[in-house]
Amino acid sequence: MAILKIARMGHPVLLRRAEPVADPTAPELRRLVADMHETMADAPGIGLAAPQVHAPLRLFVFHVPGGEPGALINPVLSPLGEETEDGWEGCLSIPGLRGCVSRWKRLRYEGVDTEGRPVAGEAEGLLARMMQHETDHLDGILYPMRMEDFALFGFTEELARAAAATAAVPRPEPAA
């Protein structure tokens, strides 16, 4: 296995639609998936799309805390309801920055694994957010393109400093 170079914002591979994977069982695809898992763990991250490692293919790998590592090839996502929620996101292709993005709260996902077997299920919370983020990469979309309020975008260190300062400020007690 190998650590792959991660494309950063500005590289053209991140702005184009990825091609469907023709043969999910191909040995070179399995090698790519293994290398992507190693790269994601080294970065570290919880998701990594193939275009982020200069492979314009419709697949991503993931390992959300508390869950099993996985790969989803030729994914299709569908919302389960209209409810969305705002949340902070970062990206291995946009190091050091975070932004607040609105995403579907719950979704259904479908695709195949590296054995060519169908994979389907429902996701919510961090898993649903990560799947939407990574699928956006397959469509040439970076999370800042989805942001509605750039006041909620900044360097990770500055945002953490601001949050800590706000938490340290004593709040007045309500009047009785």
C-alpha positions in Angstrom: 0.0 0.0 0.0 1.0 3.6 -0.5 0.2 7.1 0.8 -1.2 9.0 -2.2 -0.8 12.7 -2.9 -4.0 14.6 -2.1 -5.1 17.2 -4.6 -5.8 20.7 -3.1 -8.4 23.2 -3.9 -7.5 24.8 -7.3 -6.5 21.6 -9.0 -8.7 20.9 -12.0 -9.4 17.2 -11.0 -11.5 18.5 -8.1 -13.8 20.5 -10.4 -14.9 17.9 -12.9 -17.5 15.1 -12.7 -15.8 11.7 -12.0 -16.4 8.8 -14.4 -18.4 5.7 -13.2 -16.3 2.7 -12.2 -16.7 0.0 -15.0 -15.3 -3.0 -13.0 -15.4 -2.7 -9.2 -13.6 -6.0 -8.9 -10.5 -5.0 -10.9 -7.2 -5.6 -9.0 -6.0 -2.0 -9.7 -9.3 -0.7 -8.2 -8.8 -2.8 -5.1 -5.2 -1.4 -4.8 -6.5 2.1 -5.2 -9.1 1.6 -2.5 -6.5 0.1 -0.1 -4.1 3.1 -0.8 -7.0 5.5 -0.3 -7.8 4.0 3.1 -4.1 4.3 4.1 -3.9 7.9 2.8 -7.1 8.8 4.7 -5.8 7.4 7.9 -2.5 9.1 7.5 -4.1 12.6 6.7 -6.1 12.0 9.0 -9.7 12.1 7.8 -13.0 10.3 7.9 -13.7 10.2 4.1 -11.7 10.5 0.9 -13.0 10.6 -2.6 -11.0 9.2 -5.6 -10.7 12.6 -7.3 -8.9 13.9 -4.2 -6.1 11.5 -5.0 -6.1 12.4 -8.7 -8.2 9.4 -9.8 -11.4 10.8 -11.5 -13.6 7.8 -10.6 -16.9 7.6 -8.8 -15.8 6.0 -5.5 -15.0 7.1 -2.0 -13.6 5.4 1.2 -14.6 6.2 4.7 -14.1 5.4 8.4 -16.4 7.4 10.7 -15.6 7.1 14.4 -17.6 4.3 15.9 -18.2 2.6 12.5 -16.5 0.2 10.3 -14.2 1.3 7.4 -15.8 1.0 4.0 -15.8 1.9 0.4 -18.7 2.9 -1.8 -18.4 2.6 -5.6 -20.7 4.4 -8.0 -22.8 5.8 -5.1 -26.3 7.2 -5.4 -27.7 9.2 -2.5 -31.4 10.1 -1.9 -32.8 12.2 0.9 -35.1 10.6 3.4 -37.4 13.6 4.0 -36.8 17.3 3.5 -35.1 18.0 6.8 -31.6 19.5 6.7 -29.1 20.5 9.3 -26.2 22.9 9.5 -22.8 21.5 10.5 -19.1 22.4 10.4 -17.0 20.6 7.7 -13.4 20.4 6.8 -11.8 18.8 3.8 -8.4 17.1 3.2 -8.2 19.1 -0.1 -8.8 22.4 1.7 -6.4 22.0 4.7 -6.7 24.2 7.7 -10.2 25.6 7.0 -13.7 24.9 8.2 -17.1 26.0 7.1 -20.7 25.6 8.0 -22.7 23.7 5.4 -26.4 22.6 5.3 -26.9 18.9 4.4 -29.8 16.4 4.4 -30.3 15.1 7.8 -31.1 11.5 6.7 -30.4 9.7 3.4 -30.5 6.4 1.6 -27.3 5.3 -0.1 -26.7 2.7 -2.8 -23.7 1.5 -4.7 -21.4 -1.5 -4.9 -18.3 -2.7 -2.9 -15.0 -4.0 -4.3 -16.5 -7.4 -4.7 -19.1 -6.0 -7.0 -21.9 -6.7 -4.4 -24.7 -4.2 -4.0 -24.4 -2.0 -0.9 -27.4 -0.1 0.4 -28.6 1.4 3.6 -29.7 4.5 5.5 -27.5 7.1 7.1 -27.9 10.0 9.4 -25.6 12.3 11.5 -21.9 12.3 10.7 -22.1 9.3 8.3 -24.8 11.1 6.2 -22.9 14.4 6.2 -19.6 12.6 5.2 -21.4 10.7 2.4 -22.8 13.9 0.9 -19.5 15.7 1.2 -17.6 12.8 -0.6 -20.3 12.4 -3.3 -20.0 16.2 -3.9 -16.4 15.5 -4.7 -17.5 13.0 -7.4 -19.6 15.8 -9.0 -16.8 18.4 -8.9 -18.3 20.3 -5.9 -16.2 21.5 -2.9 -18.0 22.3 0.4 -17.4 26.1 0.1 -19.5 26.1 -3.0 -22.5 24.9 -0.8 -22.0 27.5 1.9 -24.7 30.2 2.4 -22.9 32.3 5.0 -19.2 33.1 4.6 -19.1 34.6 8.1 -19.1 30.9 9.1 -15.9 30.0 7.2 -12.4 30.3 8.6 -9.2 28.8 9.6 -9.6 25.9 12.0 -7.2 27.4 14.6 -9.0 30.8 14.6 -12.4 29.2 14.9 -11.3 27.1 17.8 -9.7 30.2 19.5 -12.9 32.2 19.0 -15.0 29.4 20.4 -12.8 29.0 23.5 -12.8 32.8 24.1 -16.6 32.9 23.8 -16.9 29.9 26.2 -14.6 31.6 28.7 -16.7 34.8 28.8 -19.0 34.6 31.9 -22.7 35.0 30.9 -24.9 37.2 33.1 -27.5 35.4 35.2 -31.1 36.2 34.1 -32.8 38.7 36.3 -35.2 37.2 38.8 
